[in-house]
Amino acid sequence: EIAHVLAAHLDKARAPARAIDHYIVAGHQTALRFAALDAVASYERAHELLAKLPRTPERDALELKILAMIGQLLIRTPYGRGDPIHVYQRTIELAREVGDVPSQYVGLANLCLRHVVHSDLALATQAGEQLAALAADRELDPQLLEYGTNVRALTALYLGDLTRALGWFEQLAGSTVKLPADGGLVHRAALHGANGRPSMARADAALAMCLLGAPD
């Protein structure tokens, strides 16, 4: 409950490694209260301090964790702190470098979604194709694959490829994949609760059906 106080104290004391741990806890607690911008500030300070530490596998893993949280929080608050595309690009770059395929997949999915938000549908399509290629010869967690399917479906919807979009949304609407109570890697502190994707997919499927000429 006082992680933010401890983080600031250790930061001023020039103890970055200890401050980072407390900034992460503070960010997590603040995100659970839906104060997304304050949570991002804590995670961003943790990321800044991380640059002061020697490069190790543990440090890289921690950076990916911090970037994942910043990326998801900025999806929720797209107009709060500038454009997070650089966060996703750094995630993809670092994950590729250290061989962390799940984090690379999430970074690509977030990048794809961001391009959809900007109506950069050609770039969104490219990111979606990279998602498909990444999953083609690897066995990934079903929750990650569903997140990738969701952003590809949204891309197809806004491109007017309604039949393909509808197929993907119906697949997601019938999903039985259950995420951890805290949302897991993908949806912790994100747009909706841990198991809200099927409901959202049904709404998106209805929109696709309406546009296909079946408003009833």
Secondary structure as GFF3:
##gff-version 3
##sequence-region A 1 216
A	DSSP	alpha_helix	3	12	.	.	.	ID=ss1
A	DSSP	alpha_helix	16	32	.	.	.	ID=ss2
A	DSSP	alpha_helix	36	50	.	.	.	ID=ss3
A	DSSP	alpha_helix	57	76	.	.	.	ID=ss4
A	DSSP	alpha_helix	85	98	.	.	.	ID=ss5
A	DSSP	alpha_helix	101	117	.	.	.	ID=ss6
A	DSSP	alpha_helix	121	136	.	.	.	ID=ss7
A	DSSP	alpha_helix	142	159	.	.	.	ID=ss8
A	DSSP	alpha_helix	162	173	.	.	.	ID=ss9
A	DSSP	alpha_helix	184	187	.	.	.	ID=ss10
A	DSSP	alpha_helix	197	211	.	.	.	ID=ss11
###
